[in-house]
Amino acid sequence: MTGGNKNDKVNMKTLAKELNLSTATISKALRDSYDISPETKLRVMEAARRLNYVPNAYASSLRKQSSNTIAIIIPEIADSFFSQAINGIESIVAPKNTMR
């Protein structure tokens, strides 16, 4: 990636352009699809690492149709009971979410 701003986010289109591959190939390589050659997967992974590619969590959740988001409705945010309850929920859910 030449001439770009270092603050620019690297996405699949950027990787595809850098490697002269389609975005579909980039996506499949990043997901370790069986129909992409090991050499291409290696090229994609190395470029992703070199360019600091970070998957877009929103795009991934749209594709998976799962956001791993919990909505909590509370009557009063200032009440310490509710903040403790939210901390408790987070402590139970966070370890399970990292295993996905």
OpenMM code with the backbone's topology and positions (N, CA, C; nanometers):
from openmm import Vec3, app, unit

residues = "MET THR GLY GLY ASN LYS ASN ASP LYS VAL ASN MET LYS THR LEU ALA LYS GLU LEU ASN LEU SER THR ALA THR ILE SER LYS ALA LEU ARG ASP SER TYR ASP ILE SER PRO GLU THR LYS LEU ARG VAL MET GLU ALA ALA ARG ARG LEU ASN TYR VAL PRO ASN ALA TYR ALA SER SER LEU ARG LYS GLN SER SER ASN THR ILE ALA ILE ILE ILE PRO GLU ILE ALA ASP SER PHE PHE SER GLN ALA ILE ASN GLY ILE GLU SER ILE VAL ALA PRO LYS ASN THR MET ARG".split()
positions = [
    Vec3(0.0857, -0.1160, 0.0000),
    Vec3(0.0000, 0.0000, 0.0000),
    Vec3(0.0900, 0.1219, 0.0000),
    Vec3(0.0946, 0.1874, -0.1076),
    Vec3(0.1834, 0.3020, -0.1190),
    Vec3(0.1035, 0.4294, -0.1277),
    Vec3(0.1577, 0.5348, -0.0691),
    Vec3(0.0946, 0.6656, -0.0776),
    Vec3(-0.0259, 0.6829, 0.0119),
    Vec3(-0.0652, 0.5806, 0.0864),
    Vec3(-0.1814, 0.5924, 0.1722),
    Vec3(-0.1457, 0.6509, 0.3070),
    Vec3(-0.2445, 0.7027, 0.3736),
    Vec3(-0.2268, 0.7558, 0.5082),
    Vec3(-0.2217, 0.6389, 0.6052),
    Vec3(-0.1285, 0.6411, 0.6984),
    Vec3(-0.1152, 0.5309, 0.7943),
    Vec3(-0.2391, 0.5174, 0.8827),
    Vec3(-0.3176, 0.6241, 0.8933),
    Vec3(-0.4378, 0.6190, 0.9756),
    Vec3(-0.5555, 0.5576, 0.9003),
    Vec3(-0.5398, 0.5352, 0.7692),
    Vec3(-0.6468, 0.4744, 0.6917),
    Vec3(-0.6706, 0.3318, 0.7393),
    Vec3(-0.7980, 0.2948, 0.7498),
    Vec3(-0.8326, 0.1590, 0.7881),
    Vec3(-0.8129, 0.0678, 0.6674),
    Vec3(-0.7509, -0.0447, 0.6910),
    Vec3(-0.7313, -0.1437, 0.5858),
    Vec3(-0.8511, -0.2370, 0.5879),
    Vec3(-0.9181, -0.2521, 0.4736),
    Vec3(-1.0320, -0.3413, 0.4646),
    Vec3(-1.0048, -0.4479, 0.3581),
    Vec3(-1.1021, -0.5324, 0.3317),
    Vec3(-1.0821, -0.6398, 0.2347),
    Vec3(-1.0561, -0.5852, 0.0947),
    Vec3(-1.1193, -0.4741, 0.0603),
    Vec3(-1.0948, -0.4140, -0.0714),
    Vec3(-0.9492, -0.3700, -0.0839),
    Vec3(-0.8943, -0.3142, 0.0232),
    Vec3(-0.7545, -0.2719, 0.0231),
    Vec3(-0.6631, -0.3918, 0.0042),
    Vec3(-0.6907, -0.4997, 0.0783),
    Vec3(-0.6107, -0.6218, 0.0641),
    Vec3(-0.6222, -0.6774, -0.0775),
    Vec3(-0.7428, -0.6783, -0.1316),
    Vec3(-0.7647, -0.7309, -0.2662),
    Vec3(-0.6851, -0.6512, -0.3697),
    Vec3(-0.6880, -0.5197, -0.3569),
    Vec3(-0.6139, -0.4348, -0.4503),
    Vec3(-0.4635, -0.4567, -0.4354),
    Vec3(-0.4166, -0.4652, -0.3123),
    Vec3(-0.2738, -0.4853, -0.2845),
    Vec3(-0.2236, -0.6165, -0.3441),
    Vec3(-0.3056, -0.7217, -0.3370),
    Vec3(-0.2642, -0.8550, -0.3805),
    Vec3(-0.3147, -0.8912, -0.5195),
    Vec3(-0.3899, -0.8004, -0.5814),
    Vec3(-0.4479, -0.8245, -0.7134),
    Vec3(-0.5367, -0.9499, -0.7128),
    Vec3(-0.6220, -0.9575, -0.6097),
    Vec3(-0.7171, -1.0667, -0.5940),
    Vec3(-0.8564, -1.0077, -0.5777),
    Vec3(-0.9578, -1.0900, -0.5888),
    Vec3(-1.0938, -1.0423, -0.5657),
    Vec3(-1.1219, -1.0350, -0.4157),
    Vec3(-1.2206, -0.9538, -0.3792),
    Vec3(-1.2582, -0.9466, -0.2372),
    Vec3(-1.3151, -1.0803, -0.1893),
    Vec3(-1.3789, -1.1536, -0.2802),
    Vec3(-1.4317, -1.2856, -0.2433),
    Vec3(-1.3167, -1.3799, -0.2056),
    Vec3(-1.2083, -1.3752, -0.2821),
    Vec3(-1.0927, -1.4590, -0.2519),
    Vec3(-1.0309, -1.4197, -0.1186),
    Vec3(-1.0219, -1.2882, -0.0944),
    Vec3(-0.9681, -1.2402, 0.0333),
    Vec3(-1.0541, -1.2908, 0.1484),
    Vec3(-1.1849, -1.2768, 0.1346),
    Vec3(-1.2771, -1.3203, 0.2391),
    Vec3(-1.2632, -1.4691, 0.2659),
    Vec3(-1.2607, -1.5484, 0.1606),
    Vec3(-1.2484, -1.6934, 0.1773),
    Vec3(-1.1148, -1.7318, 0.2399),
    Vec3(-1.0084, -1.6632, 0.1993),
    Vec3(-0.8758, -1.6934, 0.2546),
    Vec3(-0.8711, -1.6611, 0.4027),
    Vec3(-0.9305, -1.5488, 0.4418),
    Vec3(-0.9313, -1.5098, 0.5830),
    Vec3(-1.0150, -1.6049, 0.6674),
    Vec3(-1.1147, -1.6671, 0.6052),
    Vec3(-1.1995, -1.7640, 0.6759),
    Vec3(-1.1478, -1.9068, 0.6631),
    Vec3(-1.0291, -1.9220, 0.6016),
    Vec3(-0.9641, -2.0521, 0.5856),
    Vec3(-1.0508, -2.1494, 0.5063),
    Vec3(-1.1105, -2.1010, 0.3979),
    Vec3(-1.1964, -2.1830, 0.3132),
    Vec3(-1.1146, -2.2903, 0.2411),
    Vec3(-1.1747, -2.4060, 0.2225),
    Vec3(-1.1063, -2.5184, 0.1589),
    Vec3(-1.0775, -2.4940, 0.0110),
    Vec3(-1.1547, -2.4055, -0.0540),
    Vec3(-1.1364, -2.3869, -0.1977),
    Vec3(-1.0340, -2.2782, -0.2343),
    Vec3(-0.9573, -2.2319, -0.1361),
    Vec3(-0.8478, -2.1374, -0.1599),
    Vec3(-0.7168, -2.2111, -0.1324),
    Vec3(-0.6219, -2.1969, -0.2225),
    Vec3(-0.4953, -2.2694, -0.2083),
    Vec3(-0.4188, -2.2222, -0.0840),
    Vec3(-0.3411, -2.3108, -0.0254),
    Vec3(-0.2603, -2.2725, 0.0915),
    Vec3(-0.1655, -2.1558, 0.0615),
    Vec3(-0.1126, -2.1504, -0.0606),
    Vec3(-0.0217, -2.0413, -0.0977),
    Vec3(-0.0945, -1.9072, -0.0957),
    Vec3(-0.2160, -1.9043, -0.1505),
    Vec3(-0.2947, -1.7805, -0.1522),
    Vec3(-0.3333, -1.7400, -0.0107),
    Vec3(-0.3728, -1.8377, 0.0698),
    Vec3(-0.4063, -1.8081, 0.2094),
    Vec3(-0.2874, -1.7454, 0.2809),
    Vec3(-0.1691, -1.8007, 0.2578),
    Vec3(-0.0485, -1.7482, 0.3203),
    Vec3(-0.0211, -1.6047, 0.2748),
    Vec3(-0.0330, -1.5790, 0.1443),
    Vec3(-0.0132, -1.4431, 0.0914),
    Vec3(-0.1102, -1.3441, 0.1557),
    Vec3(-0.2373, -1.3857, 0.1670),
    Vec3(-0.3403, -1.2986, 0.2246),
    Vec3(-0.3117, -1.2737, 0.3724),
    Vec3(-0.2780, -1.3790, 0.4456),
    Vec3(-0.2521, -1.3630, 0.5889),
    Vec3(-0.1295, -1.2758, 0.6146),
    Vec3(-0.0263, -1.2933, 0.5346),
    Vec3(0.0932, -1.2108, 0.5503),
    Vec3(0.0638, -1.0645, 0.5196),
    Vec3(-0.0120, -1.0393, 0.4136),
    Vec3(-0.0472, -0.9010, 0.3790),
    Vec3(-0.1372, -0.8404, 0.4864),
    Vec3(-0.2305, -0.9190, 0.5382),
    Vec3(-0.3196, -0.8701, 0.6434),
    Vec3(-0.2392, -0.8309, 0.7673),
    Vec3(-0.1428, -0.9122, 0.8016),
    Vec3(-0.0580, -0.8840, 0.9178),
    Vec3(0.0286, -0.7597, 0.8918),
    Vec3(0.0892, -0.7537, 0.7739),
    Vec3(0.1784, -0.6424, 0.7387),
    Vec3(0.1038, -0.5089, 0.7343),
    Vec3(-0.0211, -0.5116, 0.6853),
    Vec3(-0.0992, -0.3883, 0.6717),
    Vec3(-0.1875, -0.3602, 0.7928),
    Vec3(-0.1755, -0.4439, 0.8957),
    Vec3(-0.2556, -0.4282, 1.0190),
    Vec3(-0.4056, -0.4347, 0.9918),
    Vec3(-0.4457, -0.5327, 0.9126),
    Vec3(-0.5879, -0.5530, 0.8835),
    Vec3(-0.6593, -0.6005, 1.0092),
    Vec3(-0.7718, -0.5377, 1.0394),
    Vec3(-0.8564, -0.5782, 1.1509),
    Vec3(-0.9970, -0.6000, 1.0946),
    Vec3(-1.0535, -0.7195, 1.1128),
    Vec3(-1.1876, -0.7452, 1.0603),
    Vec3(-1.2900, -0.6472, 1.1187),
    Vec3(-1.3854, -0.6074, 1.0374),
    Vec3(-1.4914, -0.5180, 1.0805),
    Vec3(-1.5963, -0.6014, 1.1539),
    Vec3(-1.6095, -0.5784, 1.2835),
    Vec3(-1.7012, -0.6573, 1.3661),
    Vec3(-1.8458, -0.6419, 1.3204),
    Vec3(-1.8830, -0.5234, 1.2751),
    Vec3(-2.0200, -0.5020, 1.2289),
    Vec3(-2.0478, -0.5812, 1.1017),
    Vec3(-1.9545, -0.5805, 1.0093),
    Vec3(-1.9722, -0.6563, 0.8849),
    Vec3(-1.9784, -0.8057, 0.9146),
    Vec3(-1.8932, -0.8526, 1.0056),
    Vec3(-1.8937, -0.9942, 1.0423),
    Vec3(-2.0265, -1.0347, 1.1050),
    Vec3(-2.0801, -0.9492, 1.1918),
    Vec3(-2.2070, -0.9828, 1.2567),
    Vec3(-2.3223, -0.9820, 1.1564),
    Vec3(-2.3151, -0.8955, 1.0560),
    Vec3(-2.4180, -0.8972, 0.9514),
    Vec3(-2.4118, -1.0271, 0.8724),
    Vec3(-2.2899, -1.0692, 0.8379),
    Vec3(-2.2732, -1.1917, 0.7605),
    Vec3(-2.3211, -1.3127, 0.8403),
    Vec3(-2.2873, -1.3164, 0.9679),
    Vec3(-2.3242, -1.4300, 1.0538),
    Vec3(-2.4686, -1.4215, 1.1016),
    Vec3(-2.5291, -1.3059, 1.0863),
    Vec3(-2.6632, -1.2774, 1.1384),
    Vec3(-2.6696, -1.3010, 1.2887),
    Vec3(-2.5600, -1.2628, 1.3551),
    Vec3(-2.5502, -1.2751, 1.5004),
    Vec3(-2.4566, -1.1667, 1.5514),
    Vec3(-2.5059, -1.0847, 1.6440),
    Vec3(-2.4242, -0.9720, 1.6900),
    Vec3(-2.3588, -0.9949, 1.8257),
    Vec3(-2.3979, -1.1002, 1.8962),
    Vec3(-2.3463, -1.1254, 2.0309),
    Vec3(-2.3639, -1.0038, 2.1214),
    Vec3(-2.4773, -0.9387, 2.1078),
    Vec3(-2.5088, -0.8199, 2.1866),
    Vec3(-2.6256, -0.8502, 2.2792),
    Vec3(-2.6135, -0.8039, 2.4018),
    Vec3(-2.7216, -0.8189, 2.4991),
    Vec3(-2.7743, -0.6804, 2.5322),
    Vec3(-2.9044, -0.6636, 2.5222),
    Vec3(-2.9658, -0.5365, 2.5597),
    Vec3(-3.0182, -0.5483, 2.7025),
    Vec3(-2.9909, -0.4468, 2.7812),
    Vec3(-3.0366, -0.4447, 2.9199),
    Vec3(-3.1128, -0.3149, 2.9406),
    Vec3(-3.2351, -0.3260, 2.9856),
    Vec3(-3.3175, -0.2082, 3.0132),
    Vec3(-3.3261, -0.1928, 3.1637),
    Vec3(-3.2805, -0.0780, 3.2114),
    Vec3(-3.2813, -0.0535, 3.3552),
    Vec3(-3.3565, 0.0762, 3.3827),
    Vec3(-3.4249, 0.0815, 3.4972),
    Vec3(-3.5033, 0.2007, 3.5272),
    Vec3(-3.4203, 0.3196, 3.5748),
    Vec3(-3.3022, 0.2914, 3.6306),
    Vec3(-3.2229, 0.4004, 3.6874),
    Vec3(-3.0752, 0.3646, 3.6819),
    Vec3(-2.9979, 0.4448, 3.6121),
    Vec3(-2.8558, 0.4139, 3.5942),
    Vec3(-2.7737, 0.4482, 3.7186),
    Vec3(-2.8205, 0.5420, 3.7979),
    Vec3(-2.7452, 0.5868, 3.9148),
    Vec3(-2.7539, 0.4874, 4.0317),
    Vec3(-2.8496, 0.3968, 4.0283),
    Vec3(-2.8663, 0.2996, 4.1361),
    Vec3(-2.7540, 0.1966, 4.1302),
    Vec3(-2.6801, 0.1792, 4.2396),
    Vec3(-2.5647, 0.0886, 4.2410),
    Vec3(-2.6045, -0.0572, 4.2195),
    Vec3(-2.7275, -0.0935, 4.2535),
    Vec3(-2.7722, -0.2314, 4.2318),
    Vec3(-2.7649, -0.2674, 4.0844),
    Vec3(-2.8134, -0.1761, 3.9993),
    Vec3(-2.8168, -0.2044, 3.8561),
    Vec3(-2.6770, -0.2077, 3.7956),
    Vec3(-2.5881, -0.1212, 3.8429),
    Vec3(-2.4514, -0.1240, 3.7909),
    Vec3(-2.3812, -0.2534, 3.8341),
    Vec3(-2.4100, -0.3008, 3.9560),
    Vec3(-2.3536, -0.4283, 4.0004),
    Vec3(-2.4110, -0.5448, 3.9197),
    Vec3(-2.5393, -0.5365, 3.8889),
    Vec3(-2.6027, -0.6419, 3.8087),
    Vec3(-2.5417, -0.6468, 3.6688),
    Vec3(-2.5179, -0.5302, 3.6088),
    Vec3(-2.4563, -0.5252, 3.4764),
    Vec3(-2.3146, -0.5806, 3.4817),
    Vec3(-2.2387, -0.5454, 3.5837),
    Vec3(-2.1031, -0.6003, 3.5994),
    Vec3(-2.1076, -0.7527, 3.6140),
    Vec3(-2.2053, -0.8025, 3.6873),
    Vec3(-2.2202, -0.9472, 3.7040),
    Vec3(-2.2534, -1.0162, 3.5725),
    Vec3(-2.3444, -0.9584, 3.4964),
    Vec3(-2.3810, -1.0134, 3.3656),
    Vec3(-2.2583, -1.0156, 3.2749),
    Vec3(-2.1857, -0.9057, 3.2737),
    Vec3(-2.0662, -0.8955, 3.1892),
    Vec3(-1.9606, -0.9986, 3.2279),
    Vec3(-1.9418, -1.0213, 3.3587),
    Vec3(-1.8401, -1.1177, 3.4029),
    Vec3(-1.8765, -1.2609, 3.3647),
    Vec3(-2.0057, -1.2900, 3.3529),
    Vec3(-2.0493, -1.4239, 3.3124),
    Vec3(-2.0418, -1.4401, 3.1614),
    Vec3(-2.0837, -1.3389, 3.0871),
    Vec3(-2.0916, -1.3468, 2.9412),
    Vec3(-1.9574, -1.3316, 2.8734),
    Vec3(-1.8712, -1.2436, 2.9219),
    Vec3(-1.7437, -1.2133, 2.8545),
    Vec3(-1.6572, -1.3381, 2.8326),
    Vec3(-1.6351, -1.4232, 2.9334),
    Vec3(-1.5515, -1.5415, 2.9072),
    Vec3(-1.6102, -1.6359, 2.8027),
    Vec3(-1.7417, -1.6508, 2.7991),
    Vec3(-1.8056, -1.7378, 2.7013),
    Vec3(-1.7953, -1.6801, 2.5611),
    Vec3(-1.7986, -1.5470, 2.5501),
    Vec3(-1.7928, -1.4811, 2.4202),
    Vec3(-1.6557, -1.4931, 2.3564),
    Vec3(-1.5502, -1.5055, 2.4347),
    Vec3(-1.4148, -1.5139, 2.3794),
    Vec3(-1.3861, -1.6504, 2.3191),
    Vec3(-1.4677, -1.7507, 2.3514),
    Vec3(-1.4465, -1.8848, 2.2979),
    Vec3(-1.5033, -1.9003, 2.1584),
    Vec3(-1.5790, -1.8052, 2.1082),
    Vec3(-1.6404, -1.8165, 1.9754),
    Vec3(-1.5423, -1.7951, 1.8670),
] * unit.nanometer
topology = app.Topology()
chain = topology.addChain("A")
for resn in residues:
    res = topology.addResidue(resn, chain)
    for name in ("N", "CA", "C"):
        topology.addAtom(name, app.Element.getBySymbol(name[0]), res)
